[in-house]
Amino acid sequence: MKRLFQFGFCLLLILNCIQATAQRDELIDSISYLNCLAVNGLSLRNYPSKNSIRMGIIPYGDSMRLISNSGVKERLKGFKGEWIQVNYKGLVGYVFNVYTSKYPTPILKEYGYSYFKDYLFGNFRLTKGAKNFGVDDNGIIASQIRSEFGEIEYIFNNQEHEEIEIILIPNGDIQECFILFTACNFIFRKYTLENSKFKKEIQKDGTVEYKYSDLKNPENSSEGYVYTYRLNEQGDYIALEIDFEWDLGGSWFKCEKLENQAVKISHGFYSH
């Protein structure tokens, strides 16, 4: 009887250890980690406000652990977001969540041109069932990436005078996608959403379009940028676009929020 009691006690102890380990693993899995998207670093503050004390700077690409949402929302530098509480290397504070992402951060290049496919195929693991449709007679490459972040569709169309990339991200956040993919190409990192020179125009569907150009001589295709964005009646972005032009051609980048809640990202090069 004594041996039976000892065996039962040991069995109960083992079961409790297994349960504790499972609970610990479940807790670890539930922890959310975010990556810093701010190219110049993200301010970590002691209070959910841009006017609070800055405790430090989180470098681009570094990870932080999400603790909680503060509920404090505001618009900073043209973006609508919320202050969140995070733990960065043991330092607990608040950051503006627009400049954080669950997605891997692109490598920052200071020259040359980057295609979004380099970022996608370099950072997302193709899972079982992913499809790659290859190249057809029109030079179109289509891929279906079923990654750990959901299913992403990628299309590349190589036309005579223009190359176009199209990416569809289901249930994507248009601001997150805009900041993420502008980092892929250095010519798009120079963007502005706050400028008194933006011209406002109300569209027939009730949306509001803002447009600004710093081209010195648009008729002669001088080098410069054209910025365009569109807001819905709630003040949320439904389209963000940058067009960079130079003497021989140009490159454009656009994010759109579709009716099915997917984000469509388009990018292209063209020649005059």
BAFI-3210 file (N, C-alpha, C; in Angstrom, 3 decimals, decimal comma, padded with zeros to 6 digits):
// residues 272
n [1|2|3|4|5|6|7|8|9|10|11|12|13|14|15|16|17|18|19|20|21|22|23|24|25|26|27|28|29|30|31|32|33|34|35|36|37|38|39|40|41|42|43|44|45|46|47|48|49|50|51|52|53|54|55|56|57|58|59|60|61|62|63|64|65|66|67|68|69|70|71|72|73|74|75|76|77|78|79|80|81|82|83|84|85|86|87|88|89|90|91|92|93|94|95|96|97|98|99|100|101|102|103|104|105|106|107|108|109|110|111|112|113|114|115|116|117|118|119|120|121|122|123|124|125|126|127|128|129|130|131|132|133|134|135|136|137|138|139|140|141|142|143|144|145|146|147|148|149|150|151|152|153|154|155|156|157|158|159|160|161|162|163|164|165|166|167|168|169|170|171|172|173|174|175|176|177|178|179|180|181|182|183|184|185|186|187|188|189|190|191|192|193|194|195|196|197|198|199|200|201|202|203|204|205|206|207|208|209|210|211|212|213|214|215|216|217|218|219|220|221|222|223|224|225|226|227|228|229|230|231|232|233|234|235|236|237|238|239|240|241|242|243|244|245|246|247|248|249|250|251|252|253|254|255|256|257|258|259|260|261|262|263|264|265|266|267|268|269|270|271|272]
n.u [000,824|001,954|003,908|002,225|000,968|003,167|003,790|001,458|001,621|003,977|003,171|001,118|002,648|004,247|002,270|001,369|003,666|003,850|001,503|002,076|004,263|003,029|001,233|003,082|004,351|002,150|001,706|004,047|003,725|001,561|002,550|003,102|005,265|006,708|008,091|010,315|009,496|010,287|012,442|014,393|014,515|012,512|010,760|010,746|008,600|007,709|005,074|001,848|002,043|003,111|004,394|005,529|008,202|011,088|012,373|014,185|015,552|014,297|015,947|015,667|014,240|014,660|013,207|010,314|008,392|004,930|002,881|000,403|-002,531|-002,968|-005,204|-005,125|-005,470|-004,338|-003,411|-000,409|002,095|000,545|-000,493|-002,936|-003,113|-002,356|-001,146|000,923|001,855|005,046|007,735|011,044|013,966|013,922|013,208|010,387|007,867|006,098|005,094|004,359|002,048|001,853|004,308|005,202|005,362|004,170|005,336|008,412|011,184|012,257|015,508|017,457|018,324|020,610|020,945|020,353|017,733|014,897|012,887|009,654|009,290|011,719|011,846|009,551|009,969|012,326|011,823|009,486|008,306|007,612|004,850|003,397|001,466|001,601|001,554|003,220|002,970|004,622|006,089|004,281|003,390|003,204|005,057|004,376|004,627|003,271|002,569|001,555|001,679|001,580|001,982|003,249|001,953|-000,401|-002,197|-000,605|-000,710|001,192|002,086|003,896|004,431|005,972|006,123|006,410|007,228|007,047|007,327|005,517|004,560|002,333|000,812|-001,230|-002,580|-004,371|-006,833|-005,149|-003,375|-003,524|-001,856|000,288|001,229|001,983|004,105|005,818|006,480|007,483|009,924|011,299|012,406|014,637|013,993|011,360|011,214|011,317|008,789|005,839|003,037|001,929|001,506|001,156|000,736|-000,693|-003,299|-006,749|-009,478|-012,792|-014,265|-016,658|-017,728|-017,738|-015,368|-012,206|-009,613|-006,140|-003,451|-000,076|002,699|006,170|007,484|009,493|009,187|006,729|005,879|008,157|009,074|010,806|012,967|011,415|008,811|005,446|002,793|-000,029|-003,001|-005,918|-008,842|-011,474|-014,920|-014,713|-012,234|-010,157|-007,374|-007,713|-006,303|-002,910|-000,315|002,765|004,672|007,593|009,549|011,931|014,306|014,436|012,417|010,392|009,170|006,614|004,461|001,870|-000,681|-003,707|-006,864|-009,061|-012,520|-012,976|-011,428|-008,815|-005,406|-004,112|-001,095|000,804|003,448|005,689|007,912|008,646|009,320|010,054]
n.v [-001,208|001,202|001,551|001,808|004,187|005,937|005,682|006,745|009,367|010,268|010,041|011,971|014,236|014,303|014,710|017,248|018,731|018,430|019,752|022,340|022,973|022,941|025,089|027,151|027,109|027,763|030,345|031,609|031,345|033,013|035,520|038,564|039,724|042,581|044,338|047,085|049,695|052,241|054,136|055,908|055,222|054,514|056,310|055,555|056,071|057,390|057,700|057,491|059,570|062,029|064,130|063,308|062,105|060,996|057,836|056,335|055,168|052,971|051,019|050,756|047,774|046,309|044,170|044,209|043,491|043,220|044,552|045,771|047,527|051,033|052,551|055,171|057,230|058,888|061,199|061,216|062,730|062,459|059,887|057,679|056,294|054,281|054,499|052,096|049,821|048,520|046,152|046,646|045,151|044,843|047,364|049,172|050,880|053,299|053,244|054,581|052,859|052,712|052,594|050,033|046,495|043,190|041,910|040,894|043,174|045,090|045,005|047,879|049,683|051,901|052,636|051,845|049,694|048,101|045,211|044,243|041,561|040,515|041,099|039,707|036,946|036,573|036,733|035,419|032,259|029,694|027,715|024,404|023,639|026,025|027,953|028,393|029,996|030,530|031,803|033,278|033,587|036,309|037,392|037,383|036,815|034,880|034,273|032,420|032,874|031,125|031,931|032,126|034,358|034,461|034,188|035,408|037,082|037,426|039,250|039,755|041,794|042,139|044,513|046,238|048,987|049,307|048,008|046,117|045,440|043,645|043,183|041,365|041,541|039,886|041,232|043,302|046,070|049,282|051,472|050,248|048,559|050,488|051,904|049,770|048,815|051,071|051,179|049,268|050,364|052,902|055,333|055,800|056,308|058,913|060,538|062,481|063,278|065,338|068,501|071,868|072,595|070,712|070,013|070,012|067,991|067,159|064,115|062,509|060,257|060,884|060,649|062,142|063,691|064,355|066,158|066,737|068,224|068,399|068,862|070,812|071,569|070,266|069,767|069,270|066,990|067,070|066,164|064,891|064,593|063,335|063,385|061,633|061,132|059,511|059,877|058,285|058,919|058,651|059,478|057,735|056,217|055,265|055,113|055,517|057,111|057,418|059,074|059,102|060,999|061,266|062,388|060,353|058,603|057,032|056,019|054,439|054,027|052,490|052,130|050,533|050,251|047,689|046,726|044,212|044,222|043,602|044,635|046,222|046,403|048,220|048,582|050,137|050,605|052,953|054,177|057,126]
n.w [000,000|000,780|-001,194|-003,388|-002,784|-002,923|-005,624|-006,795|-005,843|-007,106|-009,767|-009,845|-009,350|-011,644|-013,603|-012,848|-013,372|-016,139|-016,888|-015,972|-017,593|-020,098|-019,787|-019,465|-021,971|-023,545|-022,662|-023,528|-026,289|-026,659|-026,376|-027,959|-030,385|-031,858|-034,653|-035,234|-037,405|-037,943|-039,744|-038,835|-036,214|-033,275|-030,845|-027,417|-024,855|-021,583|-021,061|-022,625|-024,851|-027,203|-026,084|-023,773|-021,597|-023,255|-023,146|-024,499|-027,680|-030,048|-032,308|-035,928|-037,151|-034,811|-032,261|-030,118|-027,189|-027,009|-024,520|-023,686|-024,930|-024,845|-025,304|-025,948|-028,596|-031,558|-034,222|-035,869|-037,739|-039,994|-039,799|-038,422|-035,248|-032,303|-028,971|-027,552|-024,942|-024,389|-023,997|-024,202|-024,340|-021,549|-020,737|-020,041|-021,688|-023,760|-027,202|-030,478|-032,304|-035,101|-036,297|-035,905|-036,562|-037,295|-039,328|-040,976|-041,137|-043,964|-045,579|-045,464|-048,239|-049,741|-052,302|-055,805|-057,169|-055,776|-055,897|-054,794|-054,648|-053,898|-051,203|-050,263|-051,013|-049,746|-047,044|-046,257|-045,424|-047,600|-047,323|-047,157|-049,961|-051,231|-054,246|-057,335|-060,209|-062,291|-065,377|-067,998|-071,524|-071,783|-070,132|-067,460|-064,048|-061,535|-058,163|-055,302|-052,031|-049,182|-046,250|-042,817|-042,014|-043,290|-046,445|-049,283|-052,329|-055,267|-058,140|-061,086|-063,814|-066,790|-068,997|-072,197|-071,953|-069,268|-065,975|-063,689|-060,391|-058,341|-055,265|-053,075|-049,954|-047,606|-045,389|-044,630|-043,079|-044,204|-043,615|-042,284|-044,328|-046,199|-044,912|-044,473|-047,089|-048,350|-047,212|-048,573|-050,830|-051,490|-052,740|-052,204|-049,544|-048,932|-048,140|-047,628|-045,650|-044,458|-045,272|-045,976|-048,551|-049,888|-052,112|-051,734|-052,685|-053,098|-053,862|-056,104|-054,868|-052,248|-050,913|-049,962|-051,654|-051,546|-052,885|-053,837|-055,422|-056,027|-058,325|-060,394|-063,023|-064,439|-067,090|-068,555|-067,468|-065,183|-062,422|-059,528|-056,961|-056,756|-054,625|-053,514|-051,745|-050,393|-048,438|-046,589|-045,528|-042,810|-042,243|-042,638|-044,336|-047,721|-049,960|-050,913|-052,537|-054,322|-056,708|-058,437|-060,543|-063,211|-065,711|-067,727|-067,130|-064,659|-061,376|-059,544|-056,691|-054,908|-052,468|-051,719|-050,116|-050,349|-051,041|-049,993|-047,770|-048,153|-048,790|-051,546|-053,144|-055,329|-057,663|-059,872|-062,720|-065,289|-068,606|-070,496]
ca.u [000,000|002,846|004,500|001,177|000,778|004,323|003,646|000,399|002,130|004,930|002,402|000,452|003,680|004,621|001,159|001,378|004,807|003,488|000,506|002,751|005,063|002,101|000,752|004,188|004,520|001,011|001,920|005,097|003,154|000,586|003,255|003,214|006,470|006,573|009,342|010,317|009,484|010,750|013,779|015,298|014,343|011,199|010,867|010,115|008,247|007,250|003,638|001,304|001,897|004,319|005,016|006,077|009,661|011,620|013,230|015,208|015,224|014,341|016,470|014,928|014,443|014,689|011,926|009,835|007,265|003,703|002,297|-001,022|-002,950|-003,266|-006,482|-004,888|-005,317|-004,139|-002,819|000,944|002,747|-000,418|-000,962|-003,807|-002,632|-002,588|000,025|000,914|002,908|005,928|008,963|012,198|015,185|013,723|012,742|008,953|007,397|005,053|005,481|003,242|001,992|001,900|005,664|005,532|004,763|004,442|006,083|009,860|011,542|013,131|016,868|017,507|019,334|020,795|021,085|019,813|016,289|014,470|011,560|009,009|009,413|012,949|011,484|008,592|010,554|013,470|011,427|008,329|008,524|006,545|004,345|002,858|000,289|001,834|001,583|004,010|002,423|005,672|006,030|003,516|003,885|003,198|006,063|003,747|004,952|002,268|002,869|000,646|002,512|000,785|003,004|002,770|001,172|-001,576|-001,953|-000,235|-000,605|002,180|002,060|004,879|004,133|007,048|005,629|007,436|007,737|006,732|007,322|004,521|004,379|001,080|000,765|-002,515|-002,441|-005,724|-007,032|-003,961|-003,508|-002,960|-000,748|001,400|001,762|002,626|005,388|006,658|006,988|008,318|011,272|011,954|013,061|015,064|013,406|010,022|011,280|011,099|007,376|005,214|001,578|001,541|002,081|000,112|000,580|-001,567|-004,572|-007,863|-010,557|-013,816|-014,650|-018,098|-018,151|-017,677|-014,002|-011,449|-008,278|-005,132|-002,367|001,002|003,814|007,323|008,124|009,744|008,635|006,057|005,735|009,423|009,422|011,956|012,991|010,640|007,808|004,029|002,175|-001,484|-003,661|-007,374|-009,452|-012,910|-015,674|-014,289|-010,882|-009,177|-006,771|-008,128|-005,296|-001,689|000,458|003,952|005,192|008,885|009,879|013,209|014,338|014,244|011,273|009,924|008,760|005,466|004,130|000,512|-001,384|-005,156|-007,690|-010,143|-013,785|-012,892|-010,516|-007,431|-004,611|-003,462|000,133|001,275|004,737|006,097|008,881|008,243|010,253|009,387]
ca.v [000,000|002,358|001,715|002,281|005,615|006,650|005,690|007,696|010,716|010,591|010,223|013,263|015,261|014,355|015,324|018,686|019,316|018,482|020,810|023,627|023,202|023,280|026,447|028,065|027,171|028,492|031,751|032,103|031,442|034,102|036,797|039,164|040,499|043,508|044,873|048,532|050,105|053,622|054,099|056,690|054,802|054,774|056,822|054,832|057,135|056,921|057,913|057,437|060,908|062,490|065,161|062,717|061,934|059,922|056,962|055,778|054,995|051,582|051,080|050,100|046,334|045,641|043,648|044,584|042,651|043,959|044,294|046,115|048,731|052,094|053,178|056,569|057,277|060,204|061,220|061,767|062,768|062,025|058,520|057,438|055,134|054,180|054,263|050,760|049,586|047,445|045,862|046,593|044,773|045,072|048,730|049,219|052,223|053,399|053,620|054,793|051,534|052,767|052,271|048,671|045,514|041,768|041,427|041,152|044,475|044,999|045,525|049,228|049,900|053,321|052,877|050,754|049,503|046,854|044,702|043,731|040,099|040,204|041,122|038,639|035,611|036,497|036,778|034,591|030,835|029,072|026,547|023,357|024,054|027,284|027,782|029,316|029,772|030,695|032,875|032,933|034,183|037,767|037,799|037,577|035,846|034,914|033,362|032,423|032,580|030,799|032,065|032,120|035,572|034,406|033,979|036,627|036,869|038,309|039,214|040,626|041,902|042,824|045,022|046,829|050,246|049,407|046,801|046,318|044,444|043,763|042,306|041,393|041,056|039,825|041,879|044,082|047,437|050,075|052,283|049,335|048,131|051,639|052,143|048,590|048,653|052,207|050,876|048,363|051,113|054,151|056,524|055,999|056,635|060,349|060,809|063,405|063,248|066,586|069,631|072,866|072,797|069,685|070,525|069,169|067,897|066,196|063,270|062,247|059,195|061,377|060,585|063,378|063,452|065,387|065,974|067,720|067,931|069,284|068,947|072,206|071,809|069,002|069,563|068,762|065,782|067,283|065,230|065,295|063,679|063,680|062,630|061,644|060,187|059,658|059,494|058,065|059,861|058,485|060,006|056,650|056,129|054,200|055,075|056,298|056,940|058,237|058,965|059,781|061,149|061,833|062,714|059,207|057,774|057,230|054,862|054,776|053,090|052,787|051,228|050,741|049,398|047,199|046,491|042,937|044,495|043,320|045,777|046,013|047,186|048,245|049,251|050,011|051,465|053,274|055,008|058,116]
ca.w [000,000|000,856|-002,524|-004,278|-002,479|-003,466|-007,084|-007,121|-005,579|-008,177|-010,995|-009,723|-009,482|-013,060|-014,339|-012,538|-014,084|-017,551|-017,043|-015,792|-018,794|-021,181|-019,532|-019,739|-023,427|-024,087|-022,347|-024,420|-027,635|-026,715|-026,331|-029,282|-030,638|-032,960|-035,178|-035,417|-038,812|-038,063|-040,337|-037,986|-034,830|-032,682|-029,476|-026,321|-023,921|-020,276|-020,976|-023,989|-025,418|-027,889|-025,253|-022,549|-021,555|-024,098|-022,355|-025,371|-029,090|-030,528|-033,676|-037,007|-037,252|-033,512|-031,802|-028,788|-026,774|-026,715|-023,202|-023,700|-025,636|-023,881|-025,613|-026,331|-030,046|-032,146|-035,555|-035,849|-039,044|-040,996|-039,563|-037,273|-034,519|-030,865|-028,141|-026,945|-023,947|-024,841|-023,258|-025,105|-023,620|-020,128|-020,511|-020,321|-022,020|-024,773|-028,558|-031,394|-032,936|-036,563|-036,735|-035,505|-037,464|-037,073|-040,488|-040,959|-041,701|-045,141|-045,485|-046,008|-049,266|-049,985|-053,735|-056,624|-057,125|-055,143|-056,205|-053,599|-054,606|-053,162|-049,789|-049,970|-051,105|-048,841|-045,637|-045,957|-045,665|-048,391|-046,643|-048,013|-050,693|-051,946|-055,690|-058,142|-061,538|-063,283|-066,365|-069,184|-072,771|-071,657|-069,162|-066,158|-063,009|-060,472|-057,065|-054,167|-050,866|-047,998|-045,222|-041,434|-041,819|-044,145|-047,871|-050,001|-053,768|-055,900|-059,607|-061,734|-065,235|-067,501|-070,266|-073,057|-071,408|-067,853|-065,152|-062,643|-059,339|-057,596|-054,102|-052,373|-048,584|-047,031|-044,086|-044,312|-042,608|-045,299|-043,110|-042,024|-045,622|-046,827|-044,250|-044,671|-048,446|-048,727|-046,727|-049,519|-051,894|-050,871|-053,358|-051,658|-048,119|-048,810|-048,358|-046,687|-045,620|-043,819|-045,989|-046,201|-049,991|-050,453|-052,628|-051,315|-053,666|-052,702|-054,987|-056,250|-053,960|-050,880|-050,395|-050,099|-052,209|-051,327|-053,855|-053,773|-056,330|-055,913|-059,635|-060,755|-064,357|-064,781|-068,531|-069,086|-066,710|-064,321|-061,302|-058,365|-056,430|-056,702|-053,545|-053,554|-050,836|-050,355|-047,173|-046,628|-044,711|-041,423|-042,115|-042,772|-045,662|-048,622|-051,025|-050,707|-053,767|-054,561|-058,073|-058,556|-061,958|-063,623|-067,144|-068,615|-066,753|-063,305|-060,597|-058,721|-055,625|-054,457|-051,552|-051,767|-049,280|-051,185|-050,351|-049,265|-046,663|-048,536|-049,233|-052,839|-053,256|-056,712|-057,809|-061,259|-063,386|-066,645|-069,358|-071,363]
c.u [000,858|003,472|003,472|000,927|001,920|004,243|002,590|000,851|003,088|004,205|001,706|001,438|004,102|003,542|001,113|002,510|004,496|002,497|001,151|003,586|004,193|001,575|001,823|004,395|003,385|001,172|002,961|004,551|002,217|001,251|003,454|004,491|006,264|007,948|009,218|010,446|010,021|012,207|014,801|015,185|013,023|011,376|010,090|009,866|007,641|005,745|003,090|000,993|003,210|005,063|005,607|007,580|010,080|012,647|014,377|014,706|015,344|014,800|015,584|015,269|014,481|013,281|011,609|008,645|006,074|003,154|000,799|-001,257|-003,347|-004,658|-006,347|-004,577|-005,128|-003,541|-001,464|001,559|001,841|-001,015|-001,834|-003,338|-002,941|-001,254|-000,113|002,073|003,718|007,093|010,088|013,460|015,094|013,243|011,282|008,523|006,358|005,637|004,215|003,172|002,057|003,268|006,152|004,822|005,109|005,286|007,579|010,164|012,473|014,539|016,906|018,659|019,404|020,981|020,508|018,317|015,963|013,080|010,961|009,127|010,675|012,681|010,574|009,251|011,767|013,085|010,270|008,595|007,329|006,108|003,740|001,568|000,455|001,985|002,489|003,640|003,435|005,416|005,222|004,079|003,951|004,223|005,508|004,140|003,890|002,610|001,832|001,448|001,601|001,743|002,386|001,930|-000,091|-001,179|-001,710|-000,098|000,341|002,112|003,099|004,629|005,206|006,552|006,743|008,052|007,477|006,786|006,409|004,534|003,049|001,100|-000,597|-002,336|-003,817|-005,768|-005,820|-004,312|-002,793|-001,788|000,492|002,059|002,504|004,011|006,349|007,294|007,701|009,752|012,032|012,763|013,373|014,406|011,993|010,038|011,107|009,630|006,878|003,703|001,030|002,246|000,954|-000,161|-000,268|-002,876|-005,674|-008,957|-011,528|-014,291|-016,164|-018,599|-018,054|-016,296|-013,288|-010,036|-007,380|-003,961|-001,357|002,132|004,940|008,130|008,282|009,141|007,976|005,988|007,007|009,936|010,705|011,857|012,196|009,584|006,398|003,399|000,657|-002,015|-005,142|-007,907|-010,938|-013,595|-015,309|-012,862|-009,800|-008,631|-007,391|-007,185|-004,145|-000,792|001,625|004,408|006,483|009,288|011,287|013,211|013,950|013,024|010,819|009,577|007,618|005,137|002,762|-000,019|-002,867|-005,853|-008,906|-011,396|-013,777|-011,889|-009,068|-006,729|-003,918|-002,273|000,634|002,563|005,175|007,189|008,371|009,295|009,481|009,636]
c.v [001,258|002,635|002,266|003,773|006,439|006,757|006,716|009,135|011,159|010,864|011,584|014,402|015,438|015,047|016,828|019,392|019,469|019,619|022,190|023,979|023,621|024,698|027,480|028,226|027,952|029,986|032,355|032,301|032,628|035,474|037,315|039,991|041,335|044,022|046,369|048,879|051,519|053,625|054,820|056,335|055,259|055,186|055,942|055,847|056,577|057,053|057,927|058,815|061,302|063,548|064,619|062,511|060,758|059,125|056,395|055,690|053,516|051,616|050,337|048,607|045,597|045,219|044,129|043,689|043,512|043,549|044,564|047,322|049,787|052,679|054,630|056,616|058,714|060,067|061,921|061,650|062,209|060,652|058,451|056,180|055,218|053,965|052,894|050,643|048,369|047,274|045,732|046,365|045,120|046,459|048,822|050,662|052,159|053,831|053,820|053,593|051,544|052,328|050,931|047,696|044,097|041,190|041,687|042,499|044,293|045,507|046,894|049,360|051,386|053,646|051,684|050,623|048,135|046,479|044,123|042,216|039,681|040,179|039,943|037,273|035,448|036,395|035,858|033,147|030,281|027,787|025,560|023,834|025,362|027,007|028,813|029,038|029,987|031,836|032,431|033,667|035,711|038,274|038,028|036,442|035,975|033,872|033,512|031,946|032,334|030,764|031,988|033,355|035,574|034,273|035,307|036,282|037,895|038,130|040,202|040,599|042,747|043,238|045,749|048,085|050,381|048,036|047,053|045,132|044,710|042,728|042,469|040,754|041,060|040,462|042,700|045,470|048,340|050,939|051,428|048,911|049,270|051,874|050,993|048,561|049,895|051,981|049,971|049,121|052,523|055,383|056,795|056,363|058,130|060,630|061,787|063,285|064,503|067,747|070,600|073,092|071,715|070,328|069,524|069,189|066,803|065,437|063,019|061,185|059,610|061,316|061,915|063,045|064,658|065,107|067,110|067,280|068,918|069,317|070,423|072,545|070,524|068,726|068,991|067,556|065,960|066,367|065,765|064,272|064,246|062,775|062,752|060,683|060,522|059,115|059,232|059,048|059,773|059,004|058,948|056,615|054,982|054,117|056,005|056,059|057,918|057,989|059,784|059,805|061,708|061,951|061,542|058,359|058,074|055,926|055,286|053,648|053,474|051,702|051,561|049,762|048,986|046,920|045,190|042,999|044,088|044,625|045,394|046,965|047,076|049,041|049,068|050,984|051,754|054,179|055,957|057,788]
c.w [000,000|-000,502|-003,520|-004,070|-003,063|-004,979|-007,516|-006,928|-006,685|-009,497|-010,990|-009,908|-010,937|-013,881|-014,096|-013,263|-015,574|-017,804|-016,923|-017,014|-019,965|-021,023|-019,829|-021,235|-024,070|-023,846|-023,277|-025,829|-027,761|-026,688|-027,748|-029,369|-031,900|-033,367|-035,416|-036,897|-039,018|-038,534|-039,465|-036,513|-034,251|-031,226|-028,505|-025,211|-022,636|-020,092|-022,398|-024,567|-026,078|-027,087|-023,963|-022,675|-022,428|-023,303|-023,185|-026,805|-029,449|-031,982|-034,674|-037,047|-035,933|-033,094|-030,401|-028,454|-026,404|-025,351|-023,218|-024,581|-024,607|-024,087|-026,014|-027,822|-030,513|-033,542|-035,468|-037,232|-040,145|-040,764|-038,318|-036,561|-033,044|-030,156|-027,463|-025,955|-024,376|-023,876|-024,267|-024,285|-022,130|-019,776|-020,950|-020,563|-023,120|-026,119|-029,383|-032,330|-034,455|-037,080|-036,183|-036,426|-037,024|-038,199|-040,327|-041,608|-042,899|-044,836|-046,155|-046,996|-049,573|-051,461|-054,487|-056,431|-056,555|-055,639|-054,931|-053,495|-053,852|-051,664|-049,434|-049,936|-050,207|-047,384|-045,268|-046,346|-046,439|-047,699|-047,641|-048,672|-051,430|-053,438|-056,342|-059,592|-062,653|-064,250|-067,569|-070,403|-072,711|-070,643|-067,778|-065,219|-061,913|-059,425|-055,970|-052,961|-049,670|-046,812|-043,832|-041,125|-042,670|-045,600|-048,572|-051,483|-054,372|-057,415|-060,138|-063,232|-065,909|-068,884|-071,011|-072,449|-069,908|-067,192|-063,957|-061,674|-058,643|-056,470|-053,438|-051,002|-047,930|-045,644|-043,652|-043,790|-043,609|-044,832|-042,870|-043,327|-046,311|-046,231|-044,505|-046,053|-048,976|-048,264|-047,689|-050,569|-051,405|-051,484|-052,830|-050,177|-047,874|-049,137|-047,306|-046,797|-044,945|-044,520|-046,311|-047,690|-050,659|-050,899|-052,324|-052,366|-053,242|-053,940|-054,989|-055,267|-052,491|-050,252|-050,678|-050,571|-051,952|-052,273|-053,727|-054,694|-056,079|-057,217|-060,026|-062,122|-064,841|-066,275|-069,153|-068,311|-065,907|-063,104|-060,127|-057,997|-056,591|-055,649|-053,648|-052,500|-050,748|-049,040|-047,377|-045,677|-043,235|-041,186|-042,184|-044,194|-046,458|-049,821|-050,670|-051,905|-053,831|-055,991|-058,147|-060,027|-062,133|-065,144|-068,036|-068,275|-065,344|-062,623|-059,688|-057,748|-055,076|-053,536|-051,606|-050,832|-050,088|-050,355|-049,561|-048,116|-046,949|-048,903|-050,532|-052,933|-054,687|-056,793|-059,256|-061,657|-064,784|-067,283|-070,266|-072,830]
res [m|k|r|l|f|q|f|g|f|c|l|l|l|i|l|n|c|i|q|a|t|a|q|r|d|e|l|i|d|s|i|s|y|l|n|c|l|a|v|n|g|l|s|l|r|n|y|p|s|k|n|s|i|r|m|g|i|i|p|y|g|d|s|m|r|l|i|s|n|s|g|v|k|e|r|l|k|g|f|k|g|e|w|i|q|v|n|y|k|g|l|v|g|y|v|f|n|v|y|t|s|k|y|p|t|p|i|l|k|e|y|g|y|s|y|f|k|d|y|l|f|g|n|f|r|l|t|k|g|a|k|n|f|g|v|d|d|n|g|i|i|a|s|q|i|r|s|e|f|g|e|i|e|y|i|f|n|n|q|e|h|e|e|i|e|i|i|l|i|p|n|g|d|i|q|e|c|f|i|l|f|t|a|c|n|f|i|f|r|k|y|t|l|e|n|s|k|f|k|k|e|i|q|k|d|g|t|v|e|y|k|y|s|d|l|k|n|p|e|n|s|s|e|g|y|v|y|t|y|r|l|n|e|q|g|d|y|i|a|l|e|i|d|f|e|w|d|l|g|g|s|w|f|k|c|e|k|l|e|n|q|a|v|k|i|s|h|g|f|y|s|h]
***
